[in-house]
Amino acid sequence: MILGCGESLIDMIPSVNTEGVPSFLPCPGGSPYNAAIAVGRLGVPVSFLGRFSRDFFGQMLIGRLEENHVGTEMIIRSNEHTCLAFVKLEKDKEPEYNFYIQGTAAQSFSVTDIPRHVSTKPSCIFFGSIAMTMEPAASAIEQFVTEQYALSDGPVISLDPNVRRFMIPDHAAYVKRFEKWAAVSHIVKISEADADFIYPGMGLRTSLEKIMRMGPSLVVSTLGSDGAMALIKSPDDGSLVEVKVPGSNVTVVDTIGAGDTFHGGLLSSLFLQGKMNRADIAGLSTARLEQALIFANKAASLVCSRRGAEPPTLAEIESFKE
């Protein structure tokens, strides 16, 4: 089982009503939430850990998880409101967001919400995004993944920072915490834009090498329409090996949820290959990694061909022809 941990929210997507008046369409979202949906649609066992409101938006979020085979037994319900994210979309640009998070359920996730016992032990835990920029949620999740990382027979830990710059008032403090999270992660998935924000002017390859030196076994970067690349260590001499796959040719409707779907697709592929354990991630072959990157890239490409974060099913990926 794969366990997603972090925020859920409602994306308010620009739309036009039946009378031609601009409006916003409420859609369930949140980076780890979207990634969990992606995993569930791919037929991989997955659950979600987080704090959800009892309001009607919270019910919408819970309902979408259940519809997509994502376990909800570790979700805590509360009376705080649901976090909202208003999205601005412009052609050939990354989406812009305005978040309304103060006093929301996602922000209020705390150490008391972390289960001490789970019925099914996860083989992987993934985390990241804006949950790691708001308290007490960030400290609670940090404590949880650090404890899980310390277990000798613990799960694979996977991090996607999914940076939202306006949520980070102190760059140096954020980088320090990011490096702490990377040091307790076996996989780090990071976009080229996020790497440039964290290590400005360093260049992508050098940034990924720096992250690898912190301890992860696998560092993956999405490259937009250019595909994806990753670094692993050679089993022969420990040198870094680069694996790169090209992008897929699709008509882009929007890019909402693309990185989240890539992350979910990557983890799902490794799970379906029977490689979702620490030893196999550390010893992953270039062929297995390339297979996972191609799979994840197809998943992300398909979501870009649709409006909003609507990850594909396994059948859709298998039948996808570029």
C-alpha positions in Angstrom: 0.0 0.0 0.0 1.1 3.5 -0.8 0.3 6.3 1.6 -0.2 9.9 0.6 0.3 12.6 3.3 -0.5 16.3 3.2 -3.1 18.9 2.1 -6.3 18.6 0.3 -8.1 21.7 -1.0 -10.6 23.0 -3.5 -9.1 24.4 -6.7 -11.3 27.2 -8.0 -10.7 26.9 -11.7 -11.6 29.7 -14.1 -14.7 28.9 -16.2 -17.5 30.6 -18.0 -21.1 29.9 -17.1 -24.0 29.2 -19.5 -24.6 32.9 -19.9 -21.0 33.6 -20.9 -20.2 35.2 -17.5 -16.7 34.4 -16.1 -16.9 32.3 -13.0 -14.9 29.7 -11.0 -15.5 26.0 -10.9 -14.8 24.2 -7.6 -12.6 21.1 -8.2 -11.0 18.8 -5.6 -7.3 19.2 -5.5 -4.0 19.6 -3.6 -0.7 18.1 -4.7 -0.5 14.9 -2.5 -4.3 14.6 -2.9 -4.0 14.6 -6.7 -1.1 12.1 -6.6 -3.2 9.8 -4.4 -6.0 9.9 -6.9 -3.5 9.1 -9.7 -2.3 6.1 -7.8 -5.8 4.9 -7.1 -6.8 5.2 -10.7 -3.9 3.1 -11.7 -5.1 0.2 -9.6 -2.4 0.4 -6.9 -3.5 0.1 -3.3 -3.4 3.6 -1.8 -4.6 5.5 1.3 -4.5 9.1 2.4 -3.5 10.7 5.7 -4.7 14.2 6.4 -7.2 16.5 8.1 -10.5 17.2 6.2 -13.3 19.6 7.0 -16.8 18.4 7.7 -18.2 21.2 5.4 -19.6 20.3 1.9 -16.2 20.9 0.3 -14.7 18.4 2.7 -17.4 15.9 1.8 -16.6 16.5 -1.9 -13.0 15.7 -1.2 -13.7 12.6 0.7 -16.2 11.4 -2.0 -13.6 11.8 -4.8 -11.1 9.7 -2.9 -13.6 7.0 -2.3 -14.7 7.0 -6.0 -11.1 6.5 -7.0 -10.3 3.7 -4.6 -8.2 5.7 -2.2 -8.5 4.6 1.4 -9.9 7.2 3.9 -9.6 5.3 7.2 -6.7 7.5 8.3 -8.4 10.8 7.5 -9.4 13.0 10.5 -12.6 15.1 10.2 -12.8 18.5 11.8 -14.9 21.6 11.9 -12.4 23.9 10.3 -13.1 25.1 6.8 -11.6 23.6 3.6 -8.6 25.3 2.1 -9.3 27.1 -1.2 -6.9 27.8 -4.1 -8.0 30.2 -6.8 -6.2 29.4 -10.1 -5.1 31.8 -12.8 -4.5 30.1 -16.2 -2.6 31.7 -19.1 -1.5 30.1 -22.3 2.2 28.8 -22.3 2.5 29.7 -18.6 2.5 27.8 -15.4 -0.7 28.1 -13.4 -0.7 30.8 -10.7 -2.5 30.3 -7.4 -3.9 32.3 -4.5 -4.3 30.2 -1.4 -6.7 30.8 1.4 -5.4 28.5 4.2 -5.5 30.3 7.6 -7.5 28.3 10.1 -8.4 25.6 7.6 -8.5 21.8 8.2 -5.4 21.1 6.1 -3.3 23.7 8.0 -4.5 22.4 11.3 -3.1 18.8 10.8 -1.0 18.1 13.9 1.0 15.3 15.6 -2.1 14.2 17.5 -3.6 13.3 14.1 -0.9 10.8 13.2 -2.0 7.2 13.7 0.2 5.1 15.9 -1.0 1.9 14.4 -2.3 1.2 10.8 -4.0 -2.0 9.7 -1.9 -2.2 6.5 1.8 -1.3 6.7 2.6 1.1 3.8 5.4 0.2 1.4 5.8 3.9 0.5 4.9 7.2 2.0 4.9 10.4 -0.2 4.6 14.0 1.0 5.4 17.6 0.1 3.8 20.7 -1.4 2.1 23.6 0.5 1.5 21.3 3.5 5.2 21.8 4.3 4.9 25.5 4.3 2.1 25.9 7.0 2.1 25.1 10.7 1.4 22.9 12.5 1.0 20.6 9.5 4.6 20.9 8.3 6.1 20.0 11.6 3.7 17.1 12.1 4.4 15.6 8.7 8.1 16.1 9.1 8.1 14.2 12.4 6.0 11.4 10.8 8.2 10.8 7.8 11.4 11.1 9.9 10.1 8.5 12.3 9.2 6.2 9.4 12.6 6.7 7.7 14.3 5.6 10.9 12.6 2.2 10.9 15.0 -0.5 9.7 12.1 -2.2 7.9 10.2 1.0 7.1 8.7 2.3 3.9 10.2 4.1 0.9 9.9 7.8 1.5 9.2 10.0 -1.5 9.3 13.8 -1.5 7.8 16.3 -4.1 8.4 19.9 -2.8 6.0 21.3 -5.4 7.1 24.8 -4.5 4.6 27.7 -4.3 6.9 30.7 -4.0 4.4 33.1 -2.4 4.0 30.6 0.4 7.7 30.9 1.3 8.6 34.3 2.9 12.1 33.1 4.0 14.0 31.4 1.2 17.0 30.4 3.3 14.8 28.8 6.1 12.8 26.9 3.5 16.0 25.5 1.8 17.3 24.4 5.2 14.0 22.4 5.8 13.9 21.1 2.3 17.4 19.6 2.7 16.3 18.0 6.0 13.3 16.4 4.2 15.5 15.3 1.3 17.9 13.6 3.8 15.1 11.4 5.1 13.8 10.6 1.6 14.7 7.7 -0.7 13.1 9.3 -3.7 12.9 13.1 -4.5 10.8 14.2 -7.4 11.3 17.8 -8.3 10.4 20.0 -11.3 13.0 22.0 -13.1 11.4 25.3 -11.9 11.4 24.1 -8.3 15.1 23.1 -8.5 15.9 26.6 -9.8 13.9 28.3 -7.0 15.7 26.2 -4.3 19.2 26.5 -5.9 19.0 29.6 -8.1 21.6 29.7 -10.9 23.1 26.3 -10.0 21.7 24.5 -13.1 19.5 21.5 -13.0 22.1 18.7 -13.2 24.2 20.3 -10.5 21.1 20.8 -8.3 20.1 17.1 -8.7 23.6 16.0 -7.8 23.6 18.1 -4.7 20.3 16.6 -3.6 21.6 13.1 -4.3 24.5 13.7 -1.9 22.0 14.3 0.9 21.1 10.6 0.8 18.3 9.8 -1.7 18.7 6.8 -3.9 16.8 8.3 -6.8 16.2 11.9 -7.8 13.8 12.7 -10.6 13.1 15.9 -12.4 10.2 16.7 -14.7 11.1 18.8 -17.7 7.7 19.9 -19.0 7.3 19.1 -22.7 10.9 17.8 -22.8 10.1 14.8 -20.7 11.9 13.8 -17.6 15.4 12.9 -16.3 16.7 11.1 -13.2 19.9 10.3 -11.4 20.7 7.0 -9.7 23.9 5.5 -8.4 25.9 2.9 -10.4 26.0 -0.4 -8.5 29.6 -0.9 -9.8 31.4 2.2 -8.5 28.7 4.5 -7.0 29.0 7.1 -9.7 25.9 9.0 -10.8 24.1 7.7 -13.8 21.6 9.9 -15.8 18.5 8.4 -17.4 16.4 10.6 -19.6 13.1 10.1 -21.5 11.5 12.4 -24.1 8.2 14.1 -23.7 4.9 12.9 -25.2 3.1 14.7 -28.0 -0.3 15.8 -26.8 -2.5 18.9 -27.2 -2.2 20.7 -23.9 -5.5 21.9 -22.4 -3.9 22.9 -19.1 -1.1 21.6 -16.8 -3.1 21.4 -13.5 -2.1 18.3 -11.7 0.6 17.3 -14.2 3.5 17.1 -11.7 1.3 15.3 -9.1 0.2 12.8 -11.7 3.8 12.2 -12.7 4.7 11.6 -9.1 1.8 9.2 -8.6 2.6 7.5 -11.9 6.3 7.1 -11.0 5.5 5.5 -7.6 2.8 3.3 -9.2 5.1 2.0 -11.9 7.8 1.1 -9.3 5.1 -0.7 -7.2 3.7 -2.6 -10.2 7.2 -3.6 -11.1 7.7 -5.1 -7.7 10.4 -2.6 -6.8 8.7 -0.6 -4.1 11.2 -1.3 -1.3 14.3 0.4 -0.1 16.8 -2.2 -1.4 15.3 -2.3 -4.8 15.1 1.5 -5.1 18.8 1.7 -4.1 19.7 -0.9 -6.7 17.3 0.1 -9.5 18.6 -0.7 -13.0 18.5 1.9 -15.7 16.1 -0.2 -17.7 13.6 -0.4 -14.8 14.0 3.3 -14.1 13.4 4.2 -17.8 10.3 2.1 -17.8 9.0 4.0 -14.7 9.8 7.4 -16.2 8.1 6.6 -19.5 5.0 5.4 -17.6 4.9 8.5 -15.4 5.5 10.8 -18.4 2.6 9.2 -20.2 0.3 9.7 -17.2 1.3 13.4 -16.9 0.9 14.0 -20.6 -2.6 12.5 -20.6 -3.7 14.7 -17.7 -2.4 17.8 -19.6 -4.7 16.9 -22.5 -7.7 17.3 -20.1 -9.2 20.2 -18.1 -8.2 20.1 -14.5 -6.5 17.3 -12.5 -8.0 14.2 -14.1 -5.4 11.4 -14.0 -5.6 8.5 -16.4 -6.4 4.9 -15.7 -4.0 2.1 -16.3 -5.9 1.0 -19.4 -5.6 4.6 -20.8 -1.8 4.6 -20.3 -1.4 1.2 -21.9 -3.4 2.2 -24.9 -1.8 5.7 -25.2 -0.2 6.2 -28.6 1.8 9.3 -29.3 
